[in-house]
Amino acid sequence: MTDLLPVLLAWALLTGPGLLLLLAAGARVPVRWGWAPPLTVLAAVLLAAVLHLLAIPWTPLSTGVGLVLLLAAVRALRDVLHRRTDRSSVAAPRESIAQPALRMQAELLVSGTCALAGIATAASAMRWMGGIDTLNGSYDSFFHLTAIAEIRHRRDATLTSALTGLYGEPTFYPVVVDALSALLPLDTIPAANAMALAMLAAQPAALAALVATCVVSTRRRPWLAVLAALTAPIFLSVPAMALVMGLWPVVLGALCLPPALAAVVLLMEGRLGVHPVPGALGVGAVLLGTALAHPTIMFSVAVFAGLIVLVHGAARLRAGQRRRGGIQVGLALAAALLFVIGSRILLEGMDLTRPSSDPLLSVLWRVLVDTPRVPVLEAPLWPVAVLWVLAVVGAVAALRRRATIGTTAVLGVVVTIVLAVATQISAPLAEALVNPWYGARERIAPLMTALLVVLMARGLAALDARTLRWAQLPLAPVAAGALVLTSVFAVAVPQRLPLTGSLAYTAYGLQLSPYVTPRERAFIERTAAQLPDDAVVLGDPRDGTPLYWSVGGVETVFPIMGSPQTRDGALIAKYFSRLDDRRQVCDALARVSPTHLYRDTSEFSGRLISPASAPTWVGLYGIPPKDLRLVEQDGPYALYEVTLPC
C-alpha cells in the first residue's frame, strides 16, 4: 500500500491541473478525468516557458502559483467569451430537477469504475517490480532518469532548453513527462516509476471519455463508459512501452490519444455546445496538448481525422451532394498521398525499429491480440476474444446503418492492422507508411486499441434489448459480464501485467535489454557515494555508467545511453585510437577532466549486447593499464582512477 501512495500522487499531478482547467473553463464533457491529461501537458509547457522567460526556477511552488494564475486567466476568458456568445444565441433548454441528480450519479459510477480499474492496473503491474524504487533497466529509462535529474538540477523544463546539459545545445525534446516527474517529492527513480504507473492508471478514464463522447444515447452512455474503462487492462502494448521499454513520453502521448480522438469527433460533427467559440478553443487545446506530449501521436490522430473526412465525403456523395462530397474525398486522398510522400522524403531516418524474426502470419496474430515485441510475453486469444466479437458486431451494425463514427472506427482498425504488419516489410512503401511511428508496431497499437473499444461499445449498444430466442437470454448483460470477467483475469493472471511489470525491473535475463543487474547497481551506488565531489566518471554508456549521474549524482562524461552529444565527447570516446588525434583528444580531456573509469566485463556489458555500437567507444576499451589504478572491483564490475596521459 505504501508503494501505491506515490502512484496516487503522480496520478493527481498528471490529471489534477487538467481537471481544474476544465472546471475553470466550464467544459461540459463526459468523464472529465479522461480529458484532463492533454490539458495538464499544455499547462506544463506554457508554465515552463513563462518561468524560463522570467528566470524563475521550475519548482512545485512556482508551478503551483503559475497554475493558479492560469486558472484565473482561463476563467476570465471563459466569462468574456460566454457573454459575447449569449448575446447572439438562443438560450439552451433548462434541465429538469431530476436530470442533474441522475447525471451526478452516472458521473460517480463512471469515475469510481475508472479509479478502480486504474488502481487495479497499477497494482497488478507493480506486483513483481520489486518496489517503487527499483531501477528500470531498459535502454530509454536511462535517458529519462538522467533527464529528470537534469531538470531538477537546472530547474528548467522548457521543451528546447531543459536538456541542454545533455545535448550540449538547445534541442527540442518532448520533455513533459520528465518535467512532471521532476516535481514529485520523491527521488529520481521512485518519481519516474510512479509517473509510469500513474499513466497506466489513467488509461481507463481516457478510454471511457472517448466512448462516452462517441455514444449519443444518454441512457447507454454511463454503462458503456464503465465497460470501456474496464477494457484498459486487457491490452499490453501501452504497459509494455511503459514498463519494459521505458518509452515514457510515448506512453503519455498514448494516454492523450483517446481524448484527442474524442476532440476530433466533437469538431468534425459540430458538437461544440451552445458556446461554439470556447468549445473550439477547448478542442484545439486538447489537440495541442496531445502534440506536445509526443508529436508522433498526432500522426495517429491525423489518420483518424482523415478517415472521418473520407467517410463524410462518401456519405455526401451517396446523398447526391457531389461537389462537397467530392471535395472531401479528394482532400482525404490527397492528404494520404502527401503523407506517404512526405514520410518517404522527410522522415526517412525515423524507421529505427528492427523487424522481428517471426513469420508474417505470426506477427499478424500478435498484432490482433495486442502482444508487443517482447519475446517472453505469450500471445493467447482469450484476453481479446470477447472484445473482438463485440467489435465485429459493432462494425456490422455501423456499416449497416452507415454511422459515421462507427464506419470510421472500422476503417481505422483495418488501417492500423495494415500499418502494424507493414513494420515487418522491408519495402520503400511500407517504410514510408510506418516512419512516423519509428517503425514500431507498439507505437501504432494505441490507435487500434481506442478504435476497438469504440466498436466494442457500438456492439454492446447493438445487442441492447436483444435476447437469445431459444433461451430468452438478454445478450447485452451476458456480453458485458464476459467482458468484466476478462478484465479481472487480465489483471490477475501472472503472465500478463505482473510479468510485464517485472521484465525491466527484477527479471533480468528475460527482459529486452538487461543492461543493469541488481549487483551492478549496488556496486555503482556504493562506489558513487565514496567518490569526491569533483569526480568525473568515464565509461561506455551502454554499461551502467549513466547511473553514476542519474542515481549516484556524480558528474559523468556520457550521462545518457546514446552517441556522444558533443565534439569533446566524441573525441574522448575514441581516446587515442588514432595516432593523429592525440592533440585534439588532449584538449578535450583537459576541458572535461575525467578522473575515473567504469568498466563492465559481464555478459550484459554494452560491448557484448550491442557490438554494432562498440566502435563508437573503442578508445575507452584501449586505455593502457598503466594509466589506470583500481579503486574497487566486484566480479566483472570495476572502477578505476584515470591518470590522464596529456
Secondary structure as a PSIPRED ss2 file (coil, helix, strand):
# PSIPRED VFORMAT (PSIPRED V4.0)

   1 M C   1.000  0.000  0.000
   2 T C   1.000  0.000  0.000
   3 D C   1.000  0.000  0.000
   4 L H   0.000  1.000  0.000
   5 L H   0.000  1.000  0.000
   6 P H   0.000  1.000  0.000
   7 V H   0.000  1.000  0.000
   8 L H   0.000  1.000  0.000
   9 L H   0.000  1.000  0.000
  10 A H   0.000  1.000  0.000
  11 W H   0.000  1.000  0.000
  12 A H   0.000  1.000  0.000
  13 L H   0.000  1.000  0.000
  14 L H   0.000  1.000  0.000
  15 T H   0.000  1.000  0.000
  16 G H   0.000  1.000  0.000
  17 P H   0.000  1.000  0.000
  18 G H   0.000  1.000  0.000
  19 L H   0.000  1.000  0.000
  20 L H   0.000  1.000  0.000
  21 L H   0.000  1.000  0.000
  22 L H   0.000  1.000  0.000
  23 L H   0.000  1.000  0.000
  24 A H   0.000  1.000  0.000
  25 A H   0.000  1.000  0.000
  26 G C   1.000  0.000  0.000
  27 A C   1.000  0.000  0.000
  28 R C   1.000  0.000  0.000
  29 V C   1.000  0.000  0.000
  30 P C   1.000  0.000  0.000
  31 V C   1.000  0.000  0.000
  32 R H   0.000  1.000  0.000
  33 W H   0.000  1.000  0.000
  34 G H   0.000  1.000  0.000
  35 W H   0.000  1.000  0.000
  36 A H   0.000  1.000  0.000
  37 P H   0.000  1.000  0.000
  38 P H   0.000  1.000  0.000
  39 L H   0.000  1.000  0.000
  40 T H   0.000  1.000  0.000
  41 V H   0.000  1.000  0.000
  42 L H   0.000  1.000  0.000
  43 A H   0.000  1.000  0.000
  44 A H   0.000  1.000  0.000
  45 V H   0.000  1.000  0.000
  46 L H   0.000  1.000  0.000
  47 L H   0.000  1.000  0.000
  48 A H   0.000  1.000  0.000
  49 A H   0.000  1.000  0.000
  50 V H   0.000  1.000  0.000
  51 L H   0.000  1.000  0.000
  52 H H   0.000  1.000  0.000
  53 L H   0.000  1.000  0.000
  54 L C   1.000  0.000  0.000
  55 A C   1.000  0.000  0.000
  56 I C   1.000  0.000  0.000
  57 P C   1.000  0.000  0.000
  58 W C   1.000  0.000  0.000
  59 T C   1.000  0.000  0.000
  60 P H   0.000  1.000  0.000
  61 L H   0.000  1.000  0.000
  62 S H   0.000  1.000  0.000
  63 T H   0.000  1.000  0.000
  64 G H   0.000  1.000  0.000
  65 V H   0.000  1.000  0.000
  66 G H   0.000  1.000  0.000
  67 L H   0.000  1.000  0.000
  68 V H   0.000  1.000  0.000
  69 L H   0.000  1.000  0.000
  70 L H   0.000  1.000  0.000
  71 L H   0.000  1.000  0.000
  72 A H   0.000  1.000  0.000
  73 A H   0.000  1.000  0.000
  74 V H   0.000  1.000  0.000
  75 R H   0.000  1.000  0.000
  76 A H   0.000  1.000  0.000
  77 L H   0.000  1.000  0.000
  78 R H   0.000  1.000  0.000
  79 D H   0.000  1.000  0.000
  80 V H   0.000  1.000  0.000
  81 L H   0.000  1.000  0.000
  82 H H   0.000  1.000  0.000
  83 R H   0.000  1.000  0.000
  84 R H   0.000  1.000  0.000
  85 T H   0.000  1.000  0.000
  86 D H   0.000  1.000  0.000
  87 R H   0.000  1.000  0.000
  88 S H   0.000  1.000  0.000
  89 S C   1.000  0.000  0.000
  90 V C   1.000  0.000  0.000
  91 A C   1.000  0.000  0.000
  92 A C   1.000  0.000  0.000
  93 P C   1.000  0.000  0.000
  94 R C   1.000  0.000  0.000
  95 E C   1.000  0.000  0.000
  96 S C   1.000  0.000  0.000
  97 I C   1.000  0.000  0.000
  98 A H   0.000  1.000  0.000
  99 Q H   0.000  1.000  0.000
 100 P H   0.000  1.000  0.000
 101 A H   0.000  1.000  0.000
 102 L H   0.000  1.000  0.000
 103 R H   0.000  1.000  0.000
 104 M H   0.000  1.000  0.000
 105 Q H   0.000  1.000  0.000
 106 A H   0.000  1.000  0.000
 107 E H   0.000  1.000  0.000
 108 L H   0.000  1.000  0.000
 109 L H   0.000  1.000  0.000
 110 V H   0.000  1.000  0.000
 111 S H   0.000  1.000  0.000
 112 G H   0.000  1.000  0.000
 113 T H   0.000  1.000  0.000
 114 C H   0.000  1.000  0.000
 115 A H   0.000  1.000  0.000
 116 L H   0.000  1.000  0.000
 117 A H   0.000  1.000  0.000
 118 G H   0.000  1.000  0.000
 119 I H   0.000  1.000  0.000
 120 A H   0.000  1.000  0.000
 121 T H   0.000  1.000  0.000
 122 A H   0.000  1.000  0.000
 123 A H   0.000  1.000  0.000
 124 S H   0.000  1.000  0.000
 125 A H   0.000  1.000  0.000
 126 M H   0.000  1.000  0.000
 127 R C   1.000  0.000  0.000
 128 W C   1.000  0.000  0.000
 129 M C   1.000  0.000  0.000
 130 G C   1.000  0.000  0.000
 131 G C   1.000  0.000  0.000
 132 I C   1.000  0.000  0.000
 133 D C   1.000  0.000  0.000
 134 T C   1.000  0.000  0.000
 135 L C   1.000  0.000  0.000
 136 N C   1.000  0.000  0.000
 137 G C   1.000  0.000  0.000
 138 S C   1.000  0.000  0.000
 139 Y H   0.000  1.000  0.000
 140 D H   0.000  1.000  0.000
 141 S H   0.000  1.000  0.000
 142 F H   0.000  1.000  0.000
 143 F H   0.000  1.000  0.000
 144 H H   0.000  1.000  0.000
 145 L H   0.000  1.000  0.000
 146 T H   0.000  1.000  0.000
 147 A H   0.000  1.000  0.000
 148 I H   0.000  1.000  0.000
 149 A H   0.000  1.000  0.000
 150 E H   0.000  1.000  0.000
 151 I H   0.000  1.000  0.000
 152 R H   0.000  1.000  0.000
 153 H H   0.000  1.000  0.000
 154 R H   0.000  1.000  0.000
 155 R C   1.000  0.000  0.000
 156 D C   1.000  0.000  0.000
 157 A C   1.000  0.000  0.000
 158 T C   1.000  0.000  0.000
 159 L C   1.000  0.000  0.000
 160 T C   1.000  0.000  0.000
 161 S C   1.000  0.000  0.000
 162 A C   1.000  0.000  0.000
 163 L C   1.000  0.000  0.000
 164 T H   0.000  1.000  0.000
 165 G H   0.000  1.000  0.000
 166 L H   0.000  1.000  0.000
 167 Y H   0.000  1.000  0.000
 168 G C   1.000  0.000  0.000
 169 E C   1.000  0.000  0.000
 170 P C   1.000  0.000  0.000
 171 T C   1.000  0.000  0.000
 172 F C   1.000  0.000  0.000
 173 Y C   1.000  0.000  0.000
 174 P C   1.000  0.000  0.000
 175 V C   1.000  0.000  0.000
 176 V H   0.000  1.000  0.000
 177 V H   0.000  1.000  0.000
 178 D H   0.000  1.000  0.000
 179 A H   0.000  1.000  0.000
 180 L H   0.000  1.000  0.000
 181 S H   0.000  1.000  0.000
 182 A H   0.000  1.000  0.000
 183 L H   0.000  1.000  0.000
 184 L C   1.000  0.000  0.000
 185 P C   1.000  0.000  0.000
 186 L C   1.000  0.000  0.000
 187 D C   1.000  0.000  0.000
 188 T H   0.000  1.000  0.000
 189 I H   0.000  1.000  0.000
 190 P H   0.000  1.000  0.000
 191 A H   0.000  1.000  0.000
 192 A H   0.000  1.000  0.000
 193 N H   0.000  1.000  0.000
 194 A H   0.000  1.000  0.000
 195 M H   0.000  1.000  0.000
 196 A H   0.000  1.000  0.000
 197 L H   0.000  1.000  0.000
 198 A H   0.000  1.000  0.000
 199 M H   0.000  1.000  0.000
 200 L H   0.000  1.000  0.000
 201 A H   0.000  1.000  0.000
 202 A C   1.000  0.000  0.000
 203 Q H   0.000  1.000  0.000
 204 P H   0.000  1.000  0.000
 205 A H   0.000  1.000  0.000
 206 A H   0.000  1.000  0.000
 207 L H   0.000  1.000  0.000
 208 A H   0.000  1.000  0.000
 209 A H   0.000  1.000  0.000
 210 L H   0.000  1.000  0.000
 211 V H   0.000  1.000  0.000
 212 A H   0.000  1.000  0.000
 213 T H   0.000  1.000  0.000
 214 C H   0.000  1.000  0.000
 215 V C   1.000  0.000  0.000
 216 V C   1.000  0.000  0.000
 217 S C   1.000  0.000  0.000
 218 T C   1.000  0.000  0.000
 219 R C   1.000  0.000  0.000
 220 R C   1.000  0.000  0.000
 221 R H   0.000  1.000  0.000
 222 P H   0.000  1.000  0.000
 223 W H   0.000  1.000  0.000
 224 L H   0.000  1.000  0.000
 225 A H   0.000  1.000  0.000
 226 V H   0.000  1.000  0.000
 227 L H   0.000  1.000  0.000
 228 A H   0.000  1.000  0.000
 229 A H   0.000  1.000  0.000
 230 L H   0.000  1.000  0.000
 231 T C   1.000  0.000  0.000
 232 A H   0.000  1.000  0.000
 233 P H   0.000  1.000  0.000
 234 I H   0.000  1.000  0.000
 235 F C   1.000  0.000  0.000
 236 L C   1.000  0.000  0.000
 237 S H   0.000  1.000  0.000
 238 V H   0.000  1.000  0.000
 239 P H   0.000  1.000  0.000
 240 A H   0.000  1.000  0.000
 241 M H   0.000  1.000  0.000
 242 A H   0.000  1.000  0.000
 243 L H   0.000  1.000  0.000
 244 V C   1.000  0.000  0.000
 245 M C   1.000  0.000  0.000
 246 G C   1.000  0.000  0.000
 247 L C   1.000  0.000  0.000
 248 W H   0.000  1.000  0.000
 249 P H   0.000  1.000  0.000
 250 V H   0.000  1.000  0.000
 251 V H   0.000  1.000  0.000
 252 L H   0.000  1.000  0.000
 253 G H   0.000  1.000  0.000
 254 A H   0.000  1.000  0.000
 255 L H   0.000  1.000  0.000
 256 C H   0.000  1.000  0.000
 257 L H   0.000  1.000  0.000
 258 P H   0.000  1.000  0.000
 259 P H   0.000  1.000  0.000
 260 A H   0.000  1.000  0.000
 261 L H   0.000  1.000  0.000
 262 A H   0.000  1.000  0.000
 263 A H   0.000  1.000  0.000
 264 V H   0.000  1.000  0.000
 265 V H   0.000  1.000  0.000
 266 L H   0.000  1.000  0.000
 267 L H   0.000  1.000  0.000
 268 M H   0.000  1.000  0.000
 269 E C   1.000  0.000  0.000
 270 G C   1.000  0.000  0.000
 271 R C   1.000  0.000  0.000
 272 L C   1.000  0.000  0.000
 273 G C   1.000  0.000  0.000
 274 V C   1.000  0.000  0.000
 275 H C   1.000  0.000  0.000
 276 P H   0.000  1.000  0.000
 277 V H   0.000  1.000  0.000
 278 P H   0.000  1.000  0.000
 279 G H   0.000  1.000  0.000
 280 A H   0.000  1.000  0.000
 281 L H   0.000  1.000  0.000
 282 G H   0.000  1.000  0.000
 283 V H   0.000  1.000  0.000
 284 G H   0.000  1.000  0.000
 285 A H   0.000  1.000  0.000
 286 V H   0.000  1.000  0.000
 287 L H   0.000  1.000  0.000
 288 L H   0.000  1.000  0.000
 289 G H   0.000  1.000  0.000
 290 T H   0.000  1.000  0.000
 291 A H   0.000  1.000  0.000
 292 L H   0.000  1.000  0.000
 293 A H   0.000  1.000  0.000
 294 H C   1.000  0.000  0.000
 295 P C   1.000  0.000  0.000
 296 T C   1.000  0.000  0.000
 297 I H   0.000  1.000  0.000
 298 M H   0.000  1.000  0.000
 299 F H   0.000  1.000  0.000
 300 S H   0.000  1.000  0.000
 301 V H   0.000  1.000  0.000
 302 A H   0.000  1.000  0.000
 303 V H   0.000  1.000  0.000
 304 F H   0.000  1.000  0.000
 305 A H   0.000  1.000  0.000
 306 G H   0.000  1.000  0.000
 307 L H   0.000  1.000  0.000
 308 I H   0.000  1.000  0.000
 309 V H   0.000  1.000  0.000
 310 L H   0.000  1.000  0.000
 311 V H   0.000  1.000  0.000
 312 H H   0.000  1.000  0.000
 313 G H   0.000  1.000  0.000
 314 A H   0.000  1.000  0.000
 315 A H   0.000  1.000  0.000
 316 R H   0.000  1.000  0.000
 317 L H   0.000  1.000  0.000
 318 R H   0.000  1.000  0.000
 319 A C   1.000  0.000  0.000
 320 G C   1.000  0.000  0.000
 321 Q C   1.000  0.000  0.000
 322 R H   0.000  1.000  0.000
 323 R H   0.000  1.000  0.000
 324 R H   0.000  1.000  0.000
 325 G H   0.000  1.000  0.000
 326 G H   0.000  1.000  0.000
 327 I H   0.000  1.000  0.000
 328 Q H   0.000  1.000  0.000
 329 V H   0.000  1.000  0.000
 330 G H   0.000  1.000  0.000
 331 L H   0.000  1.000  0.000
 332 A H   0.000  1.000  0.000
 333 L H   0.000  1.000  0.000
 334 A H   0.000  1.000  0.000
 335 A H   0.000  1.000  0.000
 336 A H   0.000  1.000  0.000
 337 L H   0.000  1.000  0.000
 338 L H   0.000  1.000  0.000
 339 F H   0.000  1.000  0.000
 340 V H   0.000  1.000  0.000
 341 I H   0.000  1.000  0.000
 342 G H   0.000  1.000  0.000
 343 S H   0.000  1.000  0.000
 344 R H   0.000  1.000  0.000
 345 I H   0.000  1.000  0.000
 346 L H   0.000  1.000  0.000
 347 L C   1.000  0.000  0.000
 348 E H   0.000  1.000  0.000
 349 G H   0.000  1.000  0.000
 350 M H   0.000  1.000  0.000
 351 D C   1.000  0.000  0.000
 352 L C   1.000  0.000  0.000
 353 T C   1.000  0.000  0.000
 354 R C   1.000  0.000  0.000
 355 P C   1.000  0.000  0.000
 356 S C   1.000  0.000  0.000
 357 S C   1.000  0.000  0.000
 358 D C   1.000  0.000  0.000
 359 P C   1.000  0.000  0.000
 360 L H   0.000  1.000  0.000
 361 L H   0.000  1.000  0.000
 362 S H   0.000  1.000  0.000
 363 V H   0.000  1.000  0.000
 364 L H   0.000  1.000  0.000
 365 W H   0.000  1.000  0.000
 366 R H   0.000  1.000  0.000
 367 V H   0.000  1.000  0.000
 368 L H   0.000  1.000  0.000
 369 V C   1.000  0.000  0.000
 370 D C   1.000  0.000  0.000
 371 T C   1.000  0.000  0.000
 372 P C   1.000  0.000  0.000
 373 R C   1.000  0.000  0.000
 374 V C   1.000  0.000  0.000
 375 P C   1.000  0.000  0.000
 376 V C   1.000  0.000  0.000
 377 L C   1.000  0.000  0.000
 378 E C   1.000  0.000  0.000
 379 A C   1.000  0.000  0.000
 380 P C   1.000  0.000  0.000
 381 L C   1.000  0.000  0.000
 382 W H   0.000  1.000  0.000
 383 P H   0.000  1.000  0.000
 384 V H   0.000  1.000  0.000
 385 A H   0.000  1.000  0.000
 386 V H   0.000  1.000  0.000
 387 L H   0.000  1.000  0.000
 388 W H   0.000  1.000  0.000
 389 V H   0.000  1.000  0.000
 390 L H   0.000  1.000  0.000
 391 A H   0.000  1.000  0.000
 392 V H   0.000  1.000  0.000
 393 V H   0.000  1.000  0.000
 394 G H   0.000  1.000  0.000
 395 A H   0.000  1.000  0.000
 396 V H   0.000  1.000  0.000
 397 A H   0.000  1.000  0.000
 398 A H   0.000  1.000  0.000
 399 L H   0.000  1.000  0.000
 400 R H   0.000  1.000  0.000
 401 R H   0.000  1.000  0.000
 402 R C   1.000  0.000  0.000
 403 A C   1.000  0.000  0.000
 404 T H   0.000  1.000  0.000
 405 I H   0.000  1.000  0.000
 406 G H   0.000  1.000  0.000
 407 T H   0.000  1.000  0.000
 408 T H   0.000  1.000  0.000
 409 A H   0.000  1.000  0.000
 410 V H   0.000  1.000  0.000
 411 L H   0.000  1.000  0.000
 412 G H   0.000  1.000  0.000
 413 V H   0.000  1.000  0.000
 414 V H   0.000  1.000  0.000
 415 V H   0.000  1.000  0.000
 416 T H   0.000  1.000  0.000
 417 I H   0.000  1.000  0.000
 418 V H   0.000  1.000  0.000
 419 L H   0.000  1.000  0.000
 420 A H   0.000  1.000  0.000
 421 V H   0.000  1.000  0.000
 422 A H   0.000  1.000  0.000
 423 T C   1.000  0.000  0.000
 424 Q C   1.000  0.000  0.000
 425 I C   1.000  0.000  0.000
 426 S C   1.000  0.000  0.000
 427 A C   1.000  0.000  0.000
 428 P H   0.000  1.000  0.000
 429 L H   0.000  1.000  0.000
 430 A H   0.000  1.000  0.000
 431 E H   0.000  1.000  0.000
 432 A H   0.000  1.000  0.000
 433 L H   0.000  1.000  0.000
 434 V H   0.000  1.000  0.000
 435 N H   0.000  1.000  0.000
 436 P H   0.000  1.000  0.000
 437 W H   0.000  1.000  0.000
 438 Y C   1.000  0.000  0.000
 439 G C   1.000  0.000  0.000
 440 A C   1.000  0.000  0.000
 441 R H   0.000  1.000  0.000
 442 E H   0.000  1.000  0.000
 443 R H   0.000  1.000  0.000
 444 I H   0.000  1.000  0.000
 445 A H   0.000  1.000  0.000
 446 P H   0.000  1.000  0.000
 447 L H   0.000  1.000  0.000
 448 M H   0.000  1.000  0.000
 449 T H   0.000  1.000  0.000
 450 A H   0.000  1.000  0.000
 451 L H   0.000  1.000  0.000
 452 L H   0.000  1.000  0.000
 453 V H   0.000  1.000  0.000
 454 V H   0.000  1.000  0.000
 455 L H   0.000  1.000  0.000
 456 M H   0.000  1.000  0.000
 457 A H   0.000  1.000  0.000
 458 R H   0.000  1.000  0.000
 459 G H   0.000  1.000  0.000
 460 L H   0.000  1.000  0.000
 461 A H   0.000  1.000  0.000
 462 A H   0.000  1.000  0.000
 463 L H   0.000  1.000  0.000
 464 D C   1.000  0.000  0.000
 465 A C   1.000  0.000  0.000
 466 R C   1.000  0.000  0.000
 467 T E   0.000  0.000  1.000
 468 L E   0.000  0.000  1.000
 469 R C   1.000  0.000  0.000
 470 W C   1.000  0.000  0.000
 471 A C   1.000  0.000  0.000
 472 Q C   1.000  0.000  0.000
 473 L E   0.000  0.000  1.000
 474 P E   0.000  0.000  1.000
 475 L H   0.000  1.000  0.000
 476 A H   0.000  1.000  0.000
 477 P H   0.000  1.000  0.000
 478 V H   0.000  1.000  0.000
 479 A H   0.000  1.000  0.000
 480 A H   0.000  1.000  0.000
 481 G H   0.000  1.000  0.000
 482 A H   0.000  1.000  0.000
 483 L H   0.000  1.000  0.000
 484 V H   0.000  1.000  0.000
 485 L H   0.000  1.000  0.000
 486 T H   0.000  1.000  0.000
 487 S H   0.000  1.000  0.000
 488 V H   0.000  1.000  0.000
 489 F H   0.000  1.000  0.000
 490 A H   0.000  1.000  0.000
 491 V H   0.000  1.000  0.000
 492 A H   0.000  1.000  0.000
 493 V C   1.000  0.000  0.000
 494 P C   1.000  0.000  0.000
 495 Q C   1.000  0.000  0.000
 496 R C   1.000  0.000  0.000
 497 L H   0.000  1.000  0.000
 498 P H   0.000  1.000  0.000
 499 L H   0.000  1.000  0.000
 500 T H   0.000  1.000  0.000
 501 G H   0.000  1.000  0.000
 502 S H   0.000  1.000  0.000
 503 L C   1.000  0.000  0.000
 504 A C   1.000  0.000  0.000
 505 Y C   1.000  0.000  0.000
 506 T C   1.000  0.000  0.000
 507 A C   1.000  0.000  0.000
 508 Y C   1.000  0.000  0.000
 509 G C   1.000  0.000  0.000
 510 L C   1.000  0.000  0.000
 511 Q C   1.000  0.000  0.000
 512 L C   1.000  0.000  0.000
 513 S C   1.000  0.000  0.000
 514 P C   1.000  0.000  0.000
 515 Y C   1.000  0.000  0.000
 516 V C   1.000  0.000  0.000
 517 T C   1.000  0.000  0.000
 518 P H   0.000  1.000  0.000
 519 R H   0.000  1.000  0.000
 520 E H   0.000  1.000  0.000
 521 R H   0.000  1.000  0.000
 522 A H   0.000  1.000  0.000
 523 F H   0.000  1.000  0.000
 524 I H   0.000  1.000  0.000
 525 E H   0.000  1.000  0.000
 526 R H   0.000  1.000  0.000
 527 T H   0.000  1.000  0.000
 528 A H   0.000  1.000  0.000
 529 A H   0.000  1.000  0.000
 530 Q H   0.000  1.000  0.000
 531 L C   1.000  0.000  0.000
 532 P C   1.000  0.000  0.000
 533 D C   1.000  0.000  0.000
 534 D C   1.000  0.000  0.000
 535 A C   1.000  0.000  0.000
 536 V E   0.000  0.000  1.000
 537 V E   0.000  0.000  1.000
 538 L E   0.000  0.000  1.000
 539 G C   1.000  0.000  0.000
 540 D C   1.000  0.000  0.000
 541 P C   1.000  0.000  0.000
 542 R C   1.000  0.000  0.000
 543 D C   1.000  0.000  0.000
 544 G C   1.000  0.000  0.000
 545 T C   1.000  0.000  0.000
 546 P C   1.000  0.000  0.000
 547 L H   0.000  1.000  0.000
 548 Y H   0.000  1.000  0.000
 549 W H   0.000  1.000  0.000
 550 S H   0.000  1.000  0.000
 551 V C   1.000  0.000  0.000
 552 G C   1.000  0.000  0.000
 553 G C   1.000  0.000  0.000
 554 V C   1.000  0.000  0.000
 555 E E   0.000  0.000  1.000
 556 T E   0.000  0.000  1.000
 557 V C   1.000  0.000  0.000
 558 F C   1.000  0.000  0.000
 559 P C   1.000  0.000  0.000
 560 I C   1.000  0.000  0.000
 561 M C   1.000  0.000  0.000
 562 G C   1.000  0.000  0.000
 563 S C   1.000  0.000  0.000
 564 P C   1.000  0.000  0.000
 565 Q C   1.000  0.000  0.000
 566 T C   1.000  0.000  0.000
 567 R H   0.000  1.000  0.000
 568 D H   0.000  1.000  0.000
 569 G H   0.000  1.000  0.000
 570 A H   0.000  1.000  0.000
 571 L H   0.000  1.000  0.000
 572 I H   0.000  1.000  0.000
 573 A H   0.000  1.000  0.000
 574 K H   0.000  1.000  0.000
 575 Y C   1.000  0.000  0.000
 576 F C   1.000  0.000  0.000
 577 S C   1.000  0.000  0.000
 578 R C   1.000  0.000  0.000
 579 L H   0.000  1.000  0.000
 580 D H   0.000  1.000  0.000
 581 D H   0.000  1.000  0.000
 582 R H   0.000  1.000  0.000
 583 R H   0.000  1.000  0.000
 584 Q H   0.000  1.000  0.000
 585 V H   0.000  1.000  0.000
 586 C H   0.000  1.000  0.000
 587 D H   0.000  1.000  0.000
 588 A H   0.000  1.000  0.000
 589 L H   0.000  1.000  0.000
 590 A H   0.000  1.000  0.000
 591 R H   0.000  1.000  0.000
 592 V H   0.000  1.000  0.000
 593 S C   1.000  0.000  0.000
 594 P C   1.000  0.000  0.000
 595 T C   1.000  0.000  0.000
 596 H E   0.000  0.000  1.000
 597 L E   0.000  0.000  1.000
 598 Y E   0.000  0.000  1.000
 599 R E   0.000  0.000  1.000
 600 D E   0.000  0.000  1.000
 601 T C   1.000  0.000  0.000
 602 S C   1.000  0.000  0.000
 603 E C   1.000  0.000  0.000
 604 F C   1.000  0.000  0.000
 605 S C   1.000  0.000  0.000
 606 G H   0.000  1.000  0.000
 607 R H   0.000  1.000  0.000
 608 L H   0.000  1.000  0.000
 609 I H   0.000  1.000  0.000
 610 S C   1.000  0.000  0.000
 611 P H   0.000  1.000  0.000
 612 A H   0.000  1.000  0.000
 613 S H   0.000  1.000  0.000
 614 A H   0.000  1.000  0.000
 615 P H   0.000  1.000  0.000
 616 T H   0.000  1.000  0.000
 617 W H   0.000  1.000  0.000
 618 V H   0.000  1.000  0.000
 619 G H   0.000  1.000  0.000
 620 L H   0.000  1.000  0.000
 621 Y H   0.000  1.000  0.000
 622 G C   1.000  0.000  0.000
 623 I C   1.000  0.000  0.000
 624 P C   1.000  0.000  0.000
 625 P H   0.000  1.000  0.000
 626 K H   0.000  1.000  0.000
 627 D H   0.000  1.000  0.000
 628 L E   0.000  0.000  1.000
 629 R E   0.000  0.000  1.000
 630 L E   0.000  0.000  1.000
 631 V E   0.000  0.000  1.000
 632 E E   0.000  0.000  1.000
 633 Q E   0.000  0.000  1.000
 634 D E   0.000  0.000  1.000
 635 G C   1.000  0.000  0.000
 636 P C   1.000  0.000  0.000
 637 Y E   0.000  0.000  1.000
 638 A E   0.000  0.000  1.000
 639 L E   0.000  0.000  1.000
 640 Y E   0.000  0.000  1.000
 641 E E   0.000  0.000  1.000
 642 V E   0.000  0.000  1.000
 643 T C   1.000  0.000  0.000
 644 L C   1.000  0.000  0.000
 645 P C   1.000  0.000  0.000
 646 C C   1.000  0.000  0.000
